[in-house]
Amino acid sequence: MSDEFSRFVTKEGIVVRQLRNRDAEVMFPDGVRATFSKKDSEWIITNNKGCRRVFCDEQTRDLEPLPCATETDALTEACMMIREDNVCKVTYKDGSVFC
């Protein structure tokens, strides 16, 4: 990926990054991540469990899922999920989430 050109954060916590090479990345608070490649004219969407799908030329195909690890802290009961693409999501006992 190239350097970041701009970043926008919506009131819902969605982060939209535009890169200098005109690629884009959209990160959702639940751990879903979408990347757009201008060169290939395709979107790759990774859900919060690591499953990936490519959208290109009105067609879709599944990709190999990204490895995920989930651990629960015995003391706080917080559940942490880490994916191979460095997405980290922590769900606390009260239901609050940190990504």
C-alpha positions as CSV (number, residue, x, y, z in Angstrom):
1,M,0.0,0.0,0.0
2,S,1.1,3.6,-0.6
3,D,1.1,6.5,1.7
4,E,-2.1,7.8,3.3
5,F,-3.5,10.9,1.5
6,S,-6.6,11.5,3.7
7,R,-8.6,10.0,6.5
8,F,-12.3,10.5,7.4
9,V,-14.0,9.1,10.5
10,T,-17.8,9.0,10.6
11,K,-19.9,9.5,13.7
12,E,-20.5,5.8,13.7
13,G,-16.8,5.1,14.0
14,I,-16.2,4.0,10.5
15,V,-12.7,5.0,9.3
16,V,-12.2,5.7,5.5
17,R,-8.6,6.1,4.3
18,Q,-7.7,7.3,0.9
19,L,-4.2,6.5,-0.3
20,R,-2.0,8.5,-2.7
21,N,-2.1,5.8,-5.3
22,R,-6.0,6.1,-5.2
23,D,-6.5,2.9,-3.4
24,A,-8.9,3.0,-0.4
25,E,-9.5,1.2,2.9
26,V,-12.6,1.2,5.0
27,M,-12.5,-0.1,8.6
28,F,-15.6,-0.7,10.6
29,P,-15.9,-0.8,14.4
30,D,-16.9,-4.5,14.5
31,G,-13.5,-5.5,12.9
32,V,-14.8,-5.7,9.2
33,R,-12.2,-4.3,6.8
34,A,-12.6,-3.5,3.1
35,T,-9.8,-2.5,0.7
36,F,-10.1,-1.2,-2.8
37,S,-7.4,-1.6,-5.4
38,K,-7.7,1.0,-8.2
39,K,-5.2,-0.9,-10.3
40,D,-7.2,-4.1,-10.2
41,S,-10.6,-2.4,-9.8
42,E,-11.5,-4.8,-7.0
43,W,-12.8,-4.7,-3.4
44,I,-11.6,-7.3,-0.9
45,I,-13.8,-7.5,2.2
46,T,-12.7,-9.3,5.3
47,N,-15.3,-10.0,7.9
48,N,-14.6,-10.0,11.7
49,K,-14.0,-13.8,11.6
50,G,-11.3,-13.6,8.9
51,C,-13.5,-14.8,5.9
52,R,-12.6,-12.8,2.8
53,R,-14.4,-12.2,-0.5
54,V,-13.3,-10.3,-3.6
55,F,-15.8,-8.2,-5.6
56,C,-14.6,-7.4,-9.2
57,D,-16.4,-6.8,-12.4
58,E,-19.8,-7.6,-10.9
59,Q,-18.5,-11.0,-9.8
60,T,-17.5,-12.4,-6.4
61,R,-15.2,-15.1,-5.3
62,D,-14.1,-16.3,-1.9
63,L,-10.5,-16.1,-0.8
64,E,-8.6,-18.1,1.7
65,P,-9.6,-16.9,5.2
66,L,-7.2,-15.0,7.4
67,P,-6.1,-16.8,10.5
68,C,-7.7,-15.5,13.7
69,A,-6.9,-16.1,17.3
70,T,-9.4,-15.5,20.1
71,E,-8.6,-15.5,23.8
72,T,-10.6,-14.7,26.9
73,D,-9.0,-13.1,29.9
74,A,-10.0,-15.3,33.0
75,L,-9.8,-12.3,35.3
76,T,-11.8,-9.6,33.4
77,E,-13.7,-12.0,31.0
78,A,-12.7,-9.6,28.2
79,C,-12.5,-11.5,24.8
80,M,-9.7,-10.4,22.4
81,M,-9.6,-11.4,18.7
82,I,-6.5,-10.8,16.7
83,R,-6.4,-11.4,12.9
84,E,-3.4,-11.9,10.7
85,D,-4.0,-8.5,9.0
86,N,-3.3,-6.8,12.4
87,V,-7.0,-6.1,13.2
88,C,-7.6,-6.5,16.9
89,K,-11.0,-6.4,18.6
90,V,-11.6,-6.5,22.4
91,T,-15.1,-7.2,23.7
92,Y,-15.6,-6.5,27.4
93,K,-17.9,-8.2,29.9
94,D,-20.3,-5.2,29.8
95,G,-20.6,-5.5,26.0
96,S,-18.5,-2.5,25.1
97,V,-16.0,-3.1,22.2
98,F,-12.6,-1.7,21.4
99,C,-11.1,-2.1,17.9
